[in-house]
Amino acid sequence: MAQDSRPLAHPDRRRAPGDESRSGETDVDTPGPVRLVLELAVFGGGAAAFFAAGFRRTAITFLVALAVYHLAAYDRIWWLLHH
């Protein structure tokens, strides 16, 4: 039996069940709140890495862009929190 070598952590292979913005091909159904925490952890970790590397202005810009995106996508955030 051949085993699928695609990593489970690949973003295209994780989705919240019923998420209309995704194709539906997934290895792991991720509850919406967990998906949101993962996204914030990854992007927040990126900002923290910029900050730790001394790129404070880049880190702040990255966090502002992240906040603006989440404010603009409030309907998606609401959906993730309830699914």
Secondary structure, DSSP 4 states (H G I P E B T S, - for coil): -PPP-S-TT-GGGEE-TT-TTS-S--SEE--HHHHHHHHHHHHHHHHHHHHHTT-HHHHHHHHHHHHHHHHHTHHHHHHHHT-
